[in-house]
Amino acid sequence: MRNSGFKILTEALTGNKGWKANWRQPTPKSAYDVIIVGAGGHGLATAYYLAKEFDITNVAVLEKGWIGSGNVGRNTTIIRSNYMLPGNEPFYEWSMKLWEGLEQDLNYNVMVSQRGILNLFHNDPQRDTFIRRGNAMRLAGADAVLLDREDVQKMCPFFDFNSSRFPIKGGLLQPRGGTVRHDAVAWGYARKGDELGVDILQNCEVQSFMIEGGVCKGVETTKGSIKAKKVAVCVAGSSGRVMAMAGIRVPIESHVMQAFVSEALKPVIPGVVTFGAGHFYVSQSDKGGLVFGGDIDGYNSYAQRGNLPVVEDVCEGGMAIMPMIGRARILRMWGGTVDMSMDGSPFIDKTHIEGLYFNGGWCYGGFKATPASGWCYAHLLANEKPHEVASEFRLDRFSRGHIIDEKGMGAQPNLH
Ligand SMILES: Cc1cc2nc3c(=O)[nH]c(=O)nc-3n(C[C@H](O)[C@H](O)[C@H](O)COP(=O)(O)OP(=O)(O)OC[C@H]3O[C@@H](n4cnc5c(N)ncnc54)[C@H](O)[C@@H]3O)c2cc1C
């Protein structure tokens, strides 16, 4: 079923009786070529690119809940490719290019809105670091513009430029950054994957792996045993728990991350803005709510709800750059479980168990990676070798000393 203006008009005139479900509710087959565990954005994108780019359509995506119940439907929707290190930047820039063509590719309105992302800086050393990052981005083909205080003042006159503690001295702008409607991404990939023959199995939790003689031959689920030639784990915040079922300890901690939406305001924030002296970022939704967030909750947890000290900390960050936010009321808030890797960078790799693959460690920045992650994971599954833009995302990089620590913070998840 194609979405088109003509289809909408026809349905409107004929009582909307011709719409079909966006994806089927199939019964699991006994075996597949590839099973993907986790129908978040990354799992669904992997299935879609497997079918579309690599002609592998005997694929099932197994989801313990429903599509969009994980982080893909809980994030703050920001996309950007403002990374610095060679292991990361080409990957995220490629993801950005895929976002730019995604709506046409999926024939689905995922509301890609390239309204720009502005990272504020508050002192001279920070400006120098941002110049370095901007140059690295431009060398990798991304866009980056350094703004001084006056430039930022024109964009956001309501910021507190005279704060004695955190004076705003300028910012690094990526004009092509922005936001995408998060759950629509899951629905778009699901619909197109289903169209190409992928089985999406909701309420089908993987409870163990069938591993015989060092080879993974399938999974045991709440809907019975399902065999597969390849099993691709893609469960974000549940990475540690699921990989433990295969006896593998991944260098990942799970933490809660919270998001907040204010009551609707008139348009005020031009794009996405991040505070440079603390962890706070904000954008404004099309309905007018300020969508914002900050740091992860400090302790390890699998609960999808957060604690109040972080709420206070996030709101303080907001107040520090725009005191007028103090008059807005918070309408709703929620938490998601993020898979924080020890260097802040992800994994797309094979494991030592034949037929078992792993994608995870996306921390609080994996939404923007969704298209490239799906493509690169599909590439690995189809060709048994990493895609060139994801070649550094290996599980053994800590033992080799080749960590990808974008911020140079070491093994401290809350600082990445
Ligand atoms: C509050 C918050 C804000 C964020 N903001 C941003 C942002 O602005 N920009 C950005 O780029 N990133 C952001 N992120 C991070 C981003 O959302 C994640 O990195 C990304 O969504 C993770 O990939 P996913 O979509 O595949 O994960 P998920 O949607 O979590 O998918 C994993 C799926 O696996 C399923 N699963 C788990 N265990 C099993 C099992 N045993 N069997 C079957 N299924 C299983 C889960 O139910 C889940 O649906 C944010 C995250 C949070 C929580």
The ligand as a Gaussian input file, in Angstrom:
#p B3LYP/6-31G(d) Opt

LIG

0 1
 C       15.614000       9.929000      27.153000
 C       16.473000       9.578000      25.986000
 C       16.848000      10.565000      25.088000
 C       17.629000      10.258000      23.997000
 N       17.890000      11.242000      23.083000
 C       18.577000      10.958000      21.945000
 C       18.749000      11.942000      20.957000
 O       18.235000      13.059000      21.069000
 N       19.462000      11.628000      19.860000
 C       20.044000      10.414000      19.689000
 O       20.715000      10.194000      18.696000
 N       19.830000       9.416000      20.612000
 C       19.120000       9.661000      21.728000
 N       18.894000       8.672000      22.656000
 C       19.469000       7.340000      22.444000
 C       18.668000       6.496000      21.474000
 O       17.297000       6.564000      21.769000
 C       19.146000       5.039000      21.526000
 O       20.560000       4.986000      21.439000
 C       18.586000       4.195000      20.395000
 O       17.192000       4.389000      20.270000
 C       18.889000       2.716000      20.678000
 O       18.582000       1.886000      19.596000
 P       17.142000       1.206000      19.341000
 O       16.254000       2.235000      18.771000
 O       17.354000       0.025000      18.488000
 O       16.734000       0.803000      20.808000
 P       15.345000       0.313000      21.428000
 O       14.195000       1.057000      20.836000
 O       15.501000       0.347000      22.906000
 O       15.254000      -1.172000      20.889000
 C       15.713000      -2.330000      21.568000
 C       14.539000      -3.278000      21.631000
 O       14.985000      -4.550000      22.100000
 C       13.895000      -5.132000      22.798000
 N       14.373000      -6.243000      23.616000
 C       15.128000      -6.195000      24.734000
 N       15.345000      -7.427000      25.217000
 C       14.713000      -8.281000      24.376000
 C       14.566000      -9.692000      24.335000
 N       15.105000     -10.479000      25.269000
 N       13.832000     -10.243000      23.317000
 C       13.255000      -9.464000      22.370000
 N       13.369000      -8.118000      22.364000
 C       14.100000      -7.534000      23.345000
 C       13.347000      -3.972000      23.604000
 O       12.020000      -4.198000      24.039000
 C       13.452000      -2.815000      22.606000
 O       12.256000      -2.582000      21.898000
 C       18.113000       8.936000      23.789000
 C       17.743000       7.929000      24.683000
 C       16.907000       8.239000      25.764000
 C       16.503000       7.159000      26.697000

